[in-house]
Amino acid sequence: GKDAANPIGVFMSAAQIMEDMDFPRVANSIRSVVQESLDAGWSTRDLGGSMGTAEIGDYICSKLGGQSE
């Protein structure tokens, strides 16, 4: 691939699924990490950042890795 897709929507969809499955803390953690990354300027090129698809996905996953329900 071109490493140009934006996975932010996938993370937000996952957050909504967690909310719907009655895991609000997980949903809020996902939303919080996504927002923190965007606020810090960590985003894909289409949103004005410098990261590719895999890079932002890995970054967000690494921030979620230490959190638990």
KEZA-852559 format. One record per atom (N, C-alpha, C): residue number from 1; residue in three letters; atom name; x, y, z. Coordinates in Angstrom, 1 decimal. Each point is the difference from the previous one (the first is absolute). Layout:
<r><k>NUM</k><r>ALA</r><a>CA</a><c1>X</c1><c2>Y</c2><c3>Z</c3></r>
...
***
This chain:
<r><k>1</k><r>GLY</r><a>N</a><c1>0.7</c1><c2>-1.2</c2><c3>0.0</c3></r>
<r><k>1</k><r>GLY</r><a>CA</a><c1>-0.7</c1><c2>1.2</c2><c3>0.0</c3></r>
<r><k>1</k><r>GLY</r><a>C</a><c1>0.8</c1><c2>1.3</c2><c3>0.0</c3></r>
<r><k>2</k><r>LYS</r><a>N</a><c1>-0.7</c1><c2>1.0</c2><c3>0.0</c3></r>
<r><k>2</k><r>LYS</r><a>CA</a><c1>0.5</c1><c2>1.4</c2><c3>0.0</c3></r>
<r><k>2</k><r>LYS</r><a>C</a><c1>0.3</c1><c2>0.5</c2><c3>1.3</c3></r>
<r><k>3</k><r>ASP</r><a>N</a><c1>-0.5</c1><c2>-0.7</c2><c3>1.1</c3></r>
<r><k>3</k><r>ASP</r><a>CA</a><c1>0.2</c1><c2>0.5</c2><c3>1.4</c3></r>
<r><k>3</k><r>ASP</r><a>C</a><c1>-0.7</c1><c2>1.4</c2><c3>0.1</c3></r>
<r><k>4</k><r>ALA</r><a>N</a><c1>-1.1</c1><c2>0.2</c2><c3>-0.7</c3></r>
<r><k>4</k><r>ALA</r><a>CA</a><c1>-0.7</c1><c2>1.3</c2><c3>0.0</c3></r>
<r><k>4</k><r>ALA</r><a>C</a><c1>-1.4</c1><c2>0.0</c2><c3>0.6</c3></r>
<r><k>5</k><r>ALA</r><a>N</a><c1>-0.5</c1><c2>-1.2</c2><c3>0.4</c3></r>
<r><k>5</k><r>ALA</r><a>CA</a><c1>-1.3</c1><c2>0.0</c2><c3>0.6</c3></r>
<r><k>5</k><r>ALA</r><a>C</a><c1>0.0</c1><c2>0.5</c2><c3>1.4</c3></r>
<r><k>6</k><r>ASN</r><a>N</a><c1>-1.1</c1><c2>0.5</c2><c3>0.5</c3></r>
<r><k>6</k><r>ASN</r><a>CA</a><c1>-0.1</c1><c2>0.6</c2><c3>1.3</c3></r>
<r><k>6</k><r>ASN</r><a>C</a><c1>-0.8</c1><c2>-1.0</c2><c3>0.9</c3></r>
<r><k>7</k><r>PRO</r><a>N</a><c1>0.7</c1><c2>-0.6</c2><c3>1.0</c3></r>
<r><k>7</k><r>PRO</r><a>CA</a><c1>-0.7</c1><c2>-1.0</c2><c3>0.8</c3></r>
<r><k>7</k><r>PRO</r><a>C</a><c1>-0.8</c1><c2>0.6</c2><c3>1.2</c3></r>
<r><k>8</k><r>ILE</r><a>N</a><c1>0.0</c1><c2>1.3</c2><c3>0.1</c3></r>
<r><k>8</k><r>ILE</r><a>CA</a><c1>-0.7</c1><c2>0.7</c2><c3>1.2</c3></r>
<r><k>8</k><r>ILE</r><a>C</a><c1>-1.5</c1><c2>-0.4</c2><c3>0.0</c3></r>
<r><k>9</k><r>GLY</r><a>N</a><c1>-0.6</c1><c2>-0.1</c2><c3>-1.1</c3></r>
<r><k>9</k><r>GLY</r><a>CA</a><c1>-1.4</c1><c2>-0.4</c2><c3>0.0</c3></r>
<r><k>9</k><r>GLY</r><a>C</a><c1>-0.2</c1><c2>-1.4</c2><c3>0.5</c3></r>
<r><k>10</k><r>VAL</r><a>N</a><c1>0.9</c1><c2>-0.9</c2><c3>-0.3</c3></r>
<r><k>10</k><r>VAL</r><a>CA</a><c1>-0.1</c1><c2>-1.4</c2><c3>0.5</c3></r>
<r><k>10</k><r>VAL</r><a>C</a><c1>0.1</c1><c2>0.0</c2><c3>1.5</c3></r>
<r><k>11</k><r>PHE</r><a>N</a><c1>0.9</c1><c2>0.8</c2><c3>0.6</c3></r>
<r><k>11</k><r>PHE</r><a>CA</a><c1>0.1</c1><c2>0.1</c2><c3>1.4</c3></r>
<r><k>11</k><r>PHE</r><a>C</a><c1>-1.3</c1><c2>0.5</c2><c3>0.7</c3></r>
<r><k>12</k><r>MET</r><a>N</a><c1>-0.5</c1><c2>1.1</c2><c3>-0.7</c3></r>
<r><k>12</k><r>MET</r><a>CA</a><c1>-1.3</c1><c2>0.6</c2><c3>0.6</c3></r>
<r><k>12</k><r>MET</r><a>C</a><c1>-1.1</c1><c2>-1.0</c2><c3>-0.2</c3></r>
<r><k>13</k><r>SER</r><a>N</a><c1>0.0</c1><c2>-0.8</c2><c3>-1.0</c3></r>
<r><k>13</k><r>SER</r><a>CA</a><c1>-1.1</c1><c2>-1.0</c2><c3>-0.2</c3></r>
<r><k>13</k><r>SER</r><a>C</a><c1>0.2</c1><c2>-1.1</c2><c3>1.1</c3></r>
<r><k>14</k><r>ALA</r><a>N</a><c1>1.2</c1><c2>-0.4</c2><c3>0.3</c3></r>
<r><k>14</k><r>ALA</r><a>CA</a><c1>0.3</c1><c2>-1.0</c2><c3>1.0</c3></r>
<r><k>14</k><r>ALA</r><a>C</a><c1>-0.5</c1><c2>0.6</c2><c3>1.4</c3></r>
<r><k>15</k><r>ALA</r><a>N</a><c1>0.2</c1><c2>1.3</c2><c3>0.2</c3></r>
<r><k>15</k><r>ALA</r><a>CA</a><c1>-0.5</c1><c2>0.6</c2><c3>1.2</c3></r>
<r><k>15</k><r>ALA</r><a>C</a><c1>-1.5</c1><c2>-0.1</c2><c3>0.1</c3></r>
<r><k>16</k><r>GLN</r><a>N</a><c1>-0.7</c1><c2>0.3</c2><c3>-1.1</c3></r>
<r><k>16</k><r>GLN</r><a>CA</a><c1>-1.4</c1><c2>-0.1</c2><c3>0.0</c3></r>
<r><k>16</k><r>GLN</r><a>C</a><c1>-0.5</c1><c2>-1.4</c2><c3>0.3</c3></r>
<r><k>17</k><r>ILE</r><a>N</a><c1>0.7</c1><c2>-1.0</c2><c3>-0.6</c3></r>
<r><k>17</k><r>ILE</r><a>CA</a><c1>-0.4</c1><c2>-1.4</c2><c3>0.2</c3></r>
<r><k>17</k><r>ILE</r><a>C</a><c1>0.2</c1><c2>-0.3</c2><c3>1.5</c3></r>
<r><k>18</k><r>MET</r><a>N</a><c1>1.1</c1><c2>0.4</c2><c3>0.6</c3></r>
<r><k>18</k><r>MET</r><a>CA</a><c1>0.2</c1><c2>-0.3</c2><c3>1.4</c3></r>
<r><k>18</k><r>MET</r><a>C</a><c1>-1.1</c1><c2>0.7</c2><c3>0.9</c3></r>
<r><k>19</k><r>GLU</r><a>N</a><c1>-0.4</c1><c2>1.2</c2><c3>-0.4</c3></r>
<r><k>19</k><r>GLU</r><a>CA</a><c1>-1.1</c1><c2>0.7</c2><c3>0.7</c3></r>
<r><k>19</k><r>GLU</r><a>C</a><c1>-1.3</c1><c2>-0.8</c2><c3>-0.1</c3></r>
<r><k>20</k><r>ASP</r><a>N</a><c1>-0.3</c1><c2>-0.5</c2><c3>-1.2</c3></r>
<r><k>20</k><r>ASP</r><a>CA</a><c1>-1.2</c1><c2>-0.7</c2><c3>-0.2</c3></r>
<r><k>20</k><r>ASP</r><a>C</a><c1>0.0</c1><c2>-1.4</c2><c3>0.7</c3></r>
<r><k>21</k><r>MET</r><a>N</a><c1>1.2</c1><c2>-0.5</c2><c3>0.2</c3></r>
<r><k>21</k><r>MET</r><a>CA</a><c1>0.1</c1><c2>-1.3</c2><c3>0.7</c3></r>
<r><k>21</k><r>MET</r><a>C</a><c1>0.1</c1><c2>0.2</c2><c3>1.5</c3></r>
<r><k>22</k><r>ASP</r><a>N</a><c1>-0.2</c1><c2>1.2</c2><c3>0.5</c3></r>
<r><k>22</k><r>ASP</r><a>CA</a><c1>0.0</c1><c2>0.4</c2><c3>1.4</c3></r>
<r><k>22</k><r>ASP</r><a>C</a><c1>1.4</c1><c2>-0.1</c2><c3>0.6</c3></r>
<r><k>23</k><r>PHE</r><a>N</a><c1>1.0</c1><c2>0.5</c2><c3>-0.7</c3></r>
<r><k>23</k><r>PHE</r><a>CA</a><c1>1.3</c1><c2>0.2</c2><c3>0.5</c3></r>
<r><k>23</k><r>PHE</r><a>C</a><c1>0.4</c1><c2>1.4</c2><c3>-0.1</c3></r>
<r><k>24</k><r>PRO</r><a>N</a><c1>-0.7</c1><c2>0.9</c2><c3>0.7</c3></r>
<r><k>24</k><r>PRO</r><a>CA</a><c1>0.2</c1><c2>1.5</c2><c3>-0.2</c3></r>
<r><k>24</k><r>PRO</r><a>C</a><c1>1.5</c1><c2>0.4</c2><c3>0.4</c3></r>
<r><k>25</k><r>ARG</r><a>N</a><c1>0.6</c1><c2>-0.6</c2><c3>0.9</c3></r>
<r><k>25</k><r>ARG</r><a>CA</a><c1>1.4</c1><c2>0.4</c2><c3>0.4</c3></r>
<r><k>25</k><r>ARG</r><a>C</a><c1>0.9</c1><c2>-0.3</c2><c3>-1.2</c3></r>
<r><k>26</k><r>VAL</r><a>N</a><c1>-0.2</c1><c2>-1.1</c2><c3>-0.6</c3></r>
<r><k>26</k><r>VAL</r><a>CA</a><c1>0.9</c1><c2>-0.3</c2><c3>-1.2</c3></r>
<r><k>26</k><r>VAL</r><a>C</a><c1>-0.3</c1><c2>1.0</c2><c3>-1.1</c3></r>
<r><k>27</k><r>ALA</r><a>N</a><c1>-1.3</c1><c2>0.2</c2><c3>-0.3</c3></r>
<r><k>27</k><r>ALA</r><a>CA</a><c1>-0.3</c1><c2>1.0</c2><c3>-1.0</c3></r>
<r><k>27</k><r>ALA</r><a>C</a><c1>0.6</c1><c2>1.4</c2><c3>0.3</c3></r>
<r><k>28</k><r>ASN</r><a>N</a><c1>-0.1</c1><c2>0.4</c2><c3>1.2</c3></r>
<r><k>28</k><r>ASN</r><a>CA</a><c1>0.5</c1><c2>1.3</c2><c3>0.4</c3></r>
<r><k>28</k><r>ASN</r><a>C</a><c1>1.6</c1><c2>0.0</c2><c3>-0.1</c3></r>
<r><k>29</k><r>SER</r><a>N</a><c1>0.6</c1><c2>-1.1</c2><c3>0.3</c3></r>
<r><k>29</k><r>SER</r><a>CA</a><c1>1.5</c1><c2>-0.1</c2><c3>-0.1</c3></r>
<r><k>29</k><r>SER</r><a>C</a><c1>0.4</c1><c2>0.2</c2><c3>-1.5</c3></r>
<r><k>30</k><r>ILE</r><a>N</a><c1>-0.7</c1><c2>-0.7</c2><c3>-0.9</c3></r>
<r><k>30</k><r>ILE</r><a>CA</a><c1>0.3</c1><c2>0.1</c2><c3>-1.4</c3></r>
<r><k>30</k><r>ILE</r><a>C</a><c1>-0.2</c1><c2>1.4</c2><c3>-0.5</c3></r>
<r><k>31</k><r>ARG</r><a>N</a><c1>-1.1</c1><c2>0.6</c2><c3>0.3</c3></r>
<r><k>31</k><r>ARG</r><a>CA</a><c1>-0.3</c1><c2>1.4</c2><c3>-0.4</c3></r>
<r><k>31</k><r>ARG</r><a>C</a><c1>1.0</c1><c2>1.0</c2><c3>0.6</c3></r>
<r><k>32</k><r>SER</r><a>N</a><c1>0.4</c1><c2>-0.2</c2><c3>1.2</c3></r>
<r><k>32</k><r>SER</r><a>CA</a><c1>0.9</c1><c2>0.9</c2><c3>0.6</c3></r>
<r><k>32</k><r>SER</r><a>C</a><c1>1.4</c1><c2>-0.1</c2><c3>-0.6</c3></r>
<r><k>33</k><r>VAL</r><a>N</a><c1>0.5</c1><c2>-1.2</c2><c3>-0.3</c3></r>
<r><k>33</k><r>VAL</r><a>CA</a><c1>1.3</c1><c2>-0.2</c2><c3>-0.7</c3></r>
<r><k>33</k><r>VAL</r><a>C</a><c1>0.0</c1><c2>0.6</c2><c3>-1.4</c3></r>
<r><k>34</k><r>VAL</r><a>N</a><c1>-1.1</c1><c2>-0.2</c2><c3>-0.7</c3></r>
<r><k>34</k><r>VAL</r><a>CA</a><c1>-0.1</c1><c2>0.6</c2><c3>-1.3</c3></r>
<r><k>34</k><r>VAL</r><a>C</a><c1>0.0</c1><c2>1.5</c2><c3>0.1</c3></r>
<r><k>35</k><r>GLN</r><a>N</a><c1>-0.8</c1><c2>0.6</c2><c3>0.9</c3></r>
<r><k>35</k><r>GLN</r><a>CA</a><c1>0.0</c1><c2>1.4</c2><c3>0.1</c3></r>
<r><k>35</k><r>GLN</r><a>C</a><c1>1.4</c1><c2>0.6</c2><c3>0.4</c3></r>
<r><k>36</k><r>GLU</r><a>N</a><c1>0.6</c1><c2>-0.7</c2><c3>1.0</c3></r>
<r><k>36</k><r>GLU</r><a>CA</a><c1>1.3</c1><c2>0.4</c2><c3>0.4</c3></r>
<r><k>36</k><r>GLU</r><a>C</a><c1>1.1</c1><c2>0.0</c2><c3>-1.1</c3></r>
<r><k>37</k><r>SER</r><a>N</a><c1>-0.1</c1><c2>-1.0</c2><c3>-0.9</c3></r>
<r><k>37</k><r>SER</r><a>CA</a><c1>0.9</c1><c2>-0.1</c2><c3>-1.1</c3></r>
<r><k>37</k><r>SER</r><a>C</a><c1>-0.2</c1><c2>1.1</c2><c3>-1.0</c3></r>
<r><k>38</k><r>LEU</r><a>N</a><c1>-1.3</c1><c2>0.3</c2><c3>-0.3</c3></r>
<r><k>38</k><r>LEU</r><a>CA</a><c1>-0.3</c1><c2>1.1</c2><c3>-0.9</c3></r>
<r><k>38</k><r>LEU</r><a>C</a><c1>0.4</c1><c2>1.3</c2><c3>0.6</c3></r>
<r><k>39</k><r>ASP</r><a>N</a><c1>-0.3</c1><c2>0.3</c2><c3>1.3</c3></r>
<r><k>39</k><r>ASP</r><a>CA</a><c1>0.4</c1><c2>1.2</c2><c3>0.6</c3></r>
<r><k>39</k><r>ASP</r><a>C</a><c1>1.5</c1><c2>0.2</c2><c3>0.0</c3></r>
<r><k>40</k><r>ALA</r><a>N</a><c1>0.8</c1><c2>-1.1</c2><c3>0.1</c3></r>
<r><k>40</k><r>ALA</r><a>CA</a><c1>1.5</c1><c2>0.1</c2><c3>0.0</c3></r>
<r><k>40</k><r>ALA</r><a>C</a><c1>0.5</c1><c2>0.1</c2><c3>-1.4</c3></r>
<r><k>41</k><r>GLY</r><a>N</a><c1>-0.9</c1><c2>-0.1</c2><c3>-1.0</c3></r>
<r><k>41</k><r>GLY</r><a>CA</a><c1>0.5</c1><c2>0.1</c2><c3>-1.4</c3></r>
<r><k>41</k><r>GLY</r><a>C</a><c1>0.4</c1><c2>-1.3</c2><c3>-0.6</c3></r>
<r><k>42</k><r>TRP</r><a>N</a><c1>-0.2</c1><c2>-1.1</c2><c3>0.7</c3></r>
<r><k>42</k><r>TRP</r><a>CA</a><c1>0.3</c1><c2>-1.3</c2><c3>-0.5</c3></r>
<r><k>42</k><r>TRP</r><a>C</a><c1>-1.2</c1><c2>-0.5</c2><c3>-0.8</c3></r>
<r><k>43</k><r>SER</r><a>N</a><c1>0.1</c1><c2>0.2</c2><c3>-1.3</c3></r>
<r><k>43</k><r>SER</r><a>CA</a><c1>-1.1</c1><c2>-0.5</c2><c3>-0.9</c3></r>
<r><k>43</k><r>SER</r><a>C</a><c1>0.6</c1><c2>-0.3</c2><c3>-1.4</c3></r>
<r><k>44</k><r>THR</r><a>N</a><c1>-0.9</c1><c2>-0.5</c2><c3>-0.8</c3></r>
<r><k>44</k><r>THR</r><a>CA</a><c1>0.4</c1><c2>-0.4</c2><c3>-1.4</c3></r>
<r><k>44</k><r>THR</r><a>C</a><c1>0.2</c1><c2>1.3</c2><c3>-0.8</c3></r>
<r><k>45</k><r>ARG</r><a>N</a><c1>0.6</c1><c2>-0.2</c2><c3>-1.2</c3></r>
<r><k>45</k><r>ARG</r><a>CA</a><c1>0.3</c1><c2>1.2</c2><c3>-0.9</c3></r>
<r><k>45</k><r>ARG</r><a>C</a><c1>-1.3</c1><c2>0.7</c2><c3>-0.4</c3></r>
<r><k>46</k><r>ASP</r><a>N</a><c1>-1.1</c1><c2>-0.8</c2><c3>-0.2</c3></r>
<r><k>46</k><r>ASP</r><a>CA</a><c1>-1.2</c1><c2>0.6</c2><c3>-0.5</c3></r>
<r><k>46</k><r>ASP</r><a>C</a><c1>-0.6</c1><c2>1.0</c2><c3>1.0</c3></r>
<r><k>47</k><r>LEU</r><a>N</a><c1>0.4</c1><c2>-0.2</c2><c3>1.3</c3></r>
<r><k>47</k><r>LEU</r><a>CA</a><c1>-0.5</c1><c2>0.9</c2><c3>1.0</c3></r>
<r><k>47</k><r>LEU</r><a>C</a><c1>1.0</c1><c2>1.0</c2><c3>0.4</c3></r>
<r><k>48</k><r>GLY</r><a>N</a><c1>1.1</c1><c2>0.1</c2><c3>-0.8</c3></r>
<r><k>48</k><r>GLY</r><a>CA</a><c1>1.0</c1><c2>1.0</c2><c3>0.3</c3></r>
<r><k>48</k><r>GLY</r><a>C</a><c1>1.2</c1><c2>-0.5</c2><c3>0.8</c3></r>
<r><k>49</k><r>GLY</r><a>N</a><c1>0.0</c1><c2>-1.2</c2><c3>0.4</c3></r>
<r><k>49</k><r>GLY</r><a>CA</a><c1>1.1</c1><c2>-0.6</c2><c3>0.7</c3></r>
<r><k>49</k><r>GLY</r><a>C</a><c1>1.1</c1><c2>-0.6</c2><c3>-0.9</c3></r>
<r><k>50</k><r>SER</r><a>N</a><c1>0.9</c1><c2>-0.7</c2><c3>0.5</c3></r>
<r><k>50</k><r>SER</r><a>CA</a><c1>1.0</c1><c2>-0.6</c2><c3>-0.8</c3></r>
<r><k>50</k><r>SER</r><a>C</a><c1>0.1</c1><c2>-1.5</c2><c3>0.1</c3></r>
<r><k>51</k><r>MET</r><a>N</a><c1>-1.0</c1><c2>-0.6</c2><c3>0.6</c3></r>
<r><k>51</k><r>MET</r><a>CA</a><c1>0.0</c1><c2>-1.5</c2><c3>0.2</c3></r>
<r><k>51</k><r>MET</r><a>C</a><c1>-0.7</c1><c2>-0.7</c2><c3>-1.1</c3></r>
<r><k>52</k><r>GLY</r><a>N</a><c1>0.4</c1><c2>-1.2</c2><c3>-0.3</c3></r>
<r><k>52</k><r>GLY</r><a>CA</a><c1>-0.7</c1><c2>-0.9</c2><c3>-0.9</c3></r>
<r><k>52</k><r>GLY</r><a>C</a><c1>-1.0</c1><c2>-0.8</c2><c3>0.8</c3></r>
<r><k>53</k><r>THR</r><a>N</a><c1>-0.7</c1><c2>-0.9</c2><c3>-0.7</c3></r>
<r><k>53</k><r>THR</r><a>CA</a><c1>-1.1</c1><c2>-0.8</c2><c3>0.5</c3></r>
<r><k>53</k><r>THR</r><a>C</a><c1>0.5</c1><c2>-0.9</c2><c3>1.1</c3></r>
<r><k>54</k><r>ALA</r><a>N</a><c1>1.0</c1><c2>-0.8</c2><c3>-0.2</c3></r>
<r><k>54</k><r>ALA</r><a>CA</a><c1>0.6</c1><c2>-0.9</c2><c3>0.9</c3></r>
<r><k>54</k><r>ALA</r><a>C</a><c1>0.6</c1><c2>0.7</c2><c3>1.2</c3></r>
<r><k>55</k><r>GLU</r><a>N</a><c1>0.6</c1><c2>1.1</c2><c3>-0.2</c3></r>
<r><k>55</k><r>GLU</r><a>CA</a><c1>0.7</c1><c2>0.8</c2><c3>1.0</c3></r>
<r><k>55</k><r>GLU</r><a>C</a><c1>-1.0</c1><c2>0.5</c2><c3>1.0</c3></r>
<r><k>56</k><r>ILE</r><a>N</a><c1>-1.1</c1><c2>0.7</c2><c3>-0.4</c3></r>
<r><k>56</k><r>ILE</r><a>CA</a><c1>-1.0</c1><c2>0.5</c2><c3>0.9</c3></r>
<r><k>56</k><r>ILE</r><a>C</a><c1>-0.7</c1><c2>-1.1</c2><c3>0.7</c3></r>
<r><k>57</k><r>GLY</r><a>N</a><c1>-0.3</c1><c2>-1.1</c2><c3>-0.7</c3></r>
<r><k>57</k><r>GLY</r><a>CA</a><c1>-0.7</c1><c2>-1.2</c2><c3>0.6</c3></r>
<r><k>57</k><r>GLY</r><a>C</a><c1>0.9</c1><c2>-0.5</c2><c3>1.1</c3></r>
<r><k>58</k><r>ASP</r><a>N</a><c1>1.3</c1><c2>-0.2</c2><c3>-0.2</c3></r>
<r><k>58</k><r>ASP</r><a>CA</a><c1>0.9</c1><c2>-0.5</c2><c3>1.0</c3></r>
<r><k>58</k><r>ASP</r><a>C</a><c1>0.1</c1><c2>0.9</c2><c3>1.2</c3></r>
<r><k>59</k><r>TYR</r><a>N</a><c1>0.0</c1><c2>1.3</c2><c3>-0.3</c3></r>
<r><k>59</k><r>TYR</r><a>CA</a><c1>0.1</c1><c2>1.0</c2><c3>1.0</c3></r>
<r><k>59</k><r>TYR</r><a>C</a><c1>-1.2</c1><c2>0.0</c2><c3>0.9</c3></r>
<r><k>60</k><r>ILE</r><a>N</a><c1>-1.2</c1><c2>0.0</c2><c3>-0.5</c3></r>
<r><k>60</k><r>ILE</r><a>CA</a><c1>-1.2</c1><c2>-0.1</c2><c3>0.8</c3></r>
<r><k>60</k><r>ILE</r><a>C</a><c1>-0.1</c1><c2>-1.3</c2><c3>0.8</c3></r>
<r><k>61</k><r>CYS</r><a>N</a><c1>0.4</c1><c2>-1.1</c2><c3>-0.7</c3></r>
<r><k>61</k><r>CYS</r><a>CA</a><c1>-0.1</c1><c2>-1.3</c2><c3>0.7</c3></r>
<r><k>61</k><r>CYS</r><a>C</a><c1>1.0</c1><c2>0.0</c2><c3>1.2</c3></r>
<r><k>62</k><r>SER</r><a>N</a><c1>1.2</c1><c2>0.6</c2><c3>-0.2</c3></r>
<r><k>62</k><r>SER</r><a>CA</a><c1>1.0</c1><c2>0.0</c2><c3>1.1</c3></r>
<r><k>62</k><r>SER</r><a>C</a><c1>-0.5</c1><c2>0.8</c2><c3>1.1</c3></r>
<r><k>63</k><r>LYS</r><a>N</a><c1>-0.8</c1><c2>1.1</c2><c3>-0.2</c3></r>
<r><k>63</k><r>LYS</r><a>CA</a><c1>-0.5</c1><c2>0.8</c2><c3>1.1</c3></r>
<r><k>63</k><r>LYS</r><a>C</a><c1>-1.2</c1><c2>-0.7</c2><c3>0.7</c3></r>
<r><k>64</k><r>LEU</r><a>N</a><c1>-0.7</c1><c2>-0.9</c2><c3>-0.7</c3></r>
<r><k>64</k><r>LEU</r><a>CA</a><c1>-1.0</c1><c2>-0.8</c2><c3>0.6</c3></r>
<r><k>64</k><r>LEU</r><a>C</a><c1>0.5</c1><c2>-1.2</c2><c3>0.7</c3></r>
<r><k>65</k><r>GLY</r><a>N</a><c1>1.2</c1><c2>-0.4</c2><c3>-0.3</c3></r>
<r><k>65</k><r>GLY</r><a>CA</a><c1>0.5</c1><c2>-1.3</c2><c3>0.5</c3></r>
<r><k>65</k><r>GLY</r><a>C</a><c1>0.1</c1><c2>0.0</c2><c3>1.5</c3></r>
<r><k>66</k><r>GLY</r><a>N</a><c1>0.2</c1><c2>1.1</c2><c3>0.7</c3></r>
<r><k>66</k><r>GLY</r><a>CA</a><c1>0.2</c1><c2>0.0</c2><c3>1.4</c3></r>
<r><k>66</k><r>GLY</r><a>C</a><c1>-1.3</c1><c2>0.2</c2><c3>0.8</c3></r>
<r><k>67</k><r>GLN</r><a>N</a><c1>-1.1</c1><c2>0.1</c2><c3>-0.7</c3></r>
<r><k>67</k><r>GLN</r><a>CA</a><c1>-1.3</c1><c2>0.3</c2><c3>0.6</c3></r>
<r><k>67</k><r>GLN</r><a>C</a><c1>-0.8</c1><c2>-1.3</c2><c3>0.1</c3></r>
<r><k>68</k><r>SER</r><a>N</a><c1>-0.8</c1><c2>-0.1</c2><c3>1.0</c3></r>
<r><k>68</k><r>SER</r><a>CA</a><c1>-0.9</c1><c2>-1.1</c2><c3>0.1</c3></r>
<r><k>68</k><r>SER</r><a>C</a><c1>-1.4</c1><c2>0.3</c2><c3>0.5</c3></r>
<r><k>69</k><r>GLU</r><a>N</a><c1>-0.9</c1><c2>-0.8</c2><c3>-0.2</c3></r>
<r><k>69</k><r>GLU</r><a>CA</a><c1>-1.4</c1><c2>0.2</c2><c3>0.4</c3></r>
<r><k>69</k><r>GLU</r><a>C</a><c1>-0.2</c1><c2>0.0</c2><c3>1.5</c3></r>
***
